[in-house]
Amino acid sequence: MEGFYGKVRANIKEGCILSDQIALSNITIFQKDTANKIREAYVEGFTEPFYFGVHGGVRDFYKAETEIEYPSTLDHIVAAAGG
């Protein structure tokens, strides 16, 4: 199964020039169940995958019929921003 391979460059240290790379995220994402919006992401340095999907109102909106409900991409973004 082919995954999406993405790299994200983060420059968060005060005084950094935008070309100064301080972090590089290597993530592989597999679309596990397209109809039900389930994705499995592997982050370099971690052995266990992260799962993204739908739940609650979002699940109902997409008329997904998942056996297991997973946090949505938005849930992960909100959690990261709140930390």
Short mmCIF file of the C-alpha atoms (twelve columns), coordinates in Angstrom:
data_MODEL
# 
_entry.id   MODEL 
# 
loop_
_atom_site.group_PDB 
_atom_site.id 
_atom_site.type_symbol 
_atom_site.label_atom_id 
_atom_site.label_alt_id 
_atom_site.label_comp_id 
_atom_site.label_asym_id 
_atom_site.label_seq_id 
_atom_site.Cartn_x 
_atom_site.Cartn_y 
_atom_site.Cartn_z 
_atom_site.pdbx_PDB_model_num 
ATOM 1  C CA . MET A 1  0.000   0.000  0.000  1 
ATOM 2  C CA . GLU A 2  1.429   3.364  -0.982 1 
ATOM 3  C CA . GLY A 3  1.341   6.169  1.557  1 
ATOM 4  C CA . PHE A 4  1.670   9.912  1.401  1 
ATOM 5  C CA . TYR A 5  5.114   11.038 2.489  1 
ATOM 6  C CA . GLY A 6  5.292   14.571 3.827  1 
ATOM 7  C CA . LYS A 7  7.942   16.772 5.341  1 
ATOM 8  C CA . VAL A 8  7.226   19.784 7.495  1 
ATOM 9  C CA . ARG A 9  9.858   22.368 8.309  1 
ATOM 10 C CA . ALA A 10 9.410   24.126 11.663 1 
ATOM 11 C CA . ASN A 11 11.220  27.317 12.583 1 
ATOM 12 C CA . ILE A 12 10.031  28.276 16.044 1 
ATOM 13 C CA . LYS A 13 13.153  29.465 17.829 1 
ATOM 14 C CA . GLU A 14 13.231  33.229 18.316 1 
ATOM 15 C CA . GLY A 15 15.841  34.854 16.159 1 
ATOM 16 C CA . CYS A 16 15.950  32.064 13.574 1 
ATOM 17 C CA . ILE A 17 16.278  32.942 9.964  1 
ATOM 18 C CA . LEU A 18 13.614  31.171 7.927  1 
ATOM 19 C CA . SER A 19 16.265  29.092 6.203  1 
ATOM 20 C CA . ASP A 20 17.490  27.713 9.582  1 
ATOM 21 C CA . GLN A 21 15.958  24.277 9.909  1 
ATOM 22 C CA . ILE A 22 15.443  23.165 13.510 1 
ATOM 23 C CA . ALA A 23 13.006  20.293 13.024 1 
ATOM 24 C CA . LEU A 24 11.920  17.995 10.233 1 
ATOM 25 C CA . SER A 25 8.852   15.757 10.495 1 
ATOM 26 C CA . ASN A 26 8.814   12.607 8.404  1 
ATOM 27 C CA . ILE A 27 5.314   11.167 8.294  1 
ATOM 28 C CA . THR A 28 3.810   8.395  6.178  1 
ATOM 29 C CA . ILE A 29 0.014   8.341  5.894  1 
ATOM 30 C CA . PHE A 30 -2.101  5.447  4.632  1 
ATOM 31 C CA . GLN A 31 -5.732  5.857  3.626  1 
ATOM 32 C CA . LYS A 32 -7.150  2.748  5.333  1 
ATOM 33 C CA . ASP A 33 -10.864 3.139  4.634  1 
ATOM 34 C CA . THR A 34 -11.664 5.927  2.200  1 
ATOM 35 C CA . ALA A 35 -15.455 5.695  2.562  1 
ATOM 36 C CA . ASN A 36 -15.213 6.119  6.333  1 
ATOM 37 C CA . LYS A 37 -12.386 8.684  6.342  1 
ATOM 38 C CA . ILE A 38 -9.932  6.526  8.341  1 
ATOM 39 C CA . ARG A 39 -6.219  7.289  7.980  1 
ATOM 40 C CA . GLU A 40 -3.200  5.708  9.661  1 
ATOM 41 C CA . ALA A 41 -0.115  7.894  10.174 1 
ATOM 42 C CA . TYR A 42 3.388   6.773  11.068 1 
ATOM 43 C CA . VAL A 43 5.658   9.445  12.525 1 
ATOM 44 C CA . GLU A 44 9.399   8.790  12.301 1 
ATOM 45 C CA . GLY A 45 10.732  7.919  15.741 1 
ATOM 46 C CA . PHE A 46 7.496   6.338  16.996 1 
ATOM 47 C CA . THR A 47 6.550   2.694  16.536 1 
ATOM 48 C CA . GLU A 48 2.794   2.986  17.028 1 
ATOM 49 C CA . PRO A 49 0.657   4.688  14.365 1 
ATOM 50 C CA . PHE A 50 -1.716  7.571  14.960 1 
ATOM 51 C CA . TYR A 51 -5.237  7.104  13.653 1 
ATOM 52 C CA . PHE A 52 -7.428  9.827  12.220 1 
ATOM 53 C CA . GLY A 53 -11.070 9.429  11.365 1 
ATOM 54 C CA . VAL A 54 -14.472 10.812 12.220 1 
ATOM 55 C CA . HIS A 55 -16.818 10.725 15.199 1 
ATOM 56 C CA . GLY A 56 -20.023 12.317 16.444 1 
ATOM 57 C CA . GLY A 57 -21.515 15.024 14.242 1 
ATOM 58 C CA . VAL A 58 -18.745 14.789 11.661 1 
ATOM 59 C CA . ARG A 59 -19.375 11.058 11.360 1 
ATOM 60 C CA . ASP A 60 -23.085 11.731 10.868 1 
ATOM 61 C CA . PHE A 61 -22.407 14.493 8.317  1 
ATOM 62 C CA . TYR A 62 -20.300 12.156 6.155  1 
ATOM 63 C CA . LYS A 63 -22.729 9.267  6.734  1 
ATOM 64 C CA . ALA A 64 -19.754 7.135  7.739  1 
ATOM 65 C CA . GLU A 65 -20.447 3.732  9.241  1 
ATOM 66 C CA . THR A 66 -17.295 3.108  11.234 1 
ATOM 67 C CA . GLU A 67 -16.949 0.281  13.742 1 
ATOM 68 C CA . ILE A 68 -14.491 2.407  15.719 1 
ATOM 69 C CA . GLU A 69 -14.641 6.187  15.945 1 
ATOM 70 C CA . TYR A 70 -11.289 8.012  15.788 1 
ATOM 71 C CA . PRO A 71 -10.378 11.637 16.521 1 
ATOM 72 C CA . SER A 72 -10.575 13.848 13.457 1 
ATOM 73 C CA . THR A 73 -7.711  15.831 12.006 1 
ATOM 74 C CA . LEU A 74 -9.258  18.930 13.578 1 
ATOM 75 C CA . ASP A 75 -9.250  17.246 17.004 1 
ATOM 76 C CA . HIS A 76 -5.491  16.672 16.714 1 
ATOM 77 C CA . ILE A 77 -4.865  20.265 15.613 1 
ATOM 78 C CA . VAL A 78 -6.916  21.701 18.491 1 
ATOM 79 C CA . ALA A 79 -5.168  19.419 20.999 1 
ATOM 80 C CA . ALA A 80 -1.737  20.452 19.698 1 
ATOM 81 C CA . ALA A 81 -2.584  24.164 19.782 1 
ATOM 82 C CA . GLY A 82 -3.917  23.868 23.325 1 
ATOM 83 C CA . GLY A 83 -0.697  22.338 24.600 1 
# 
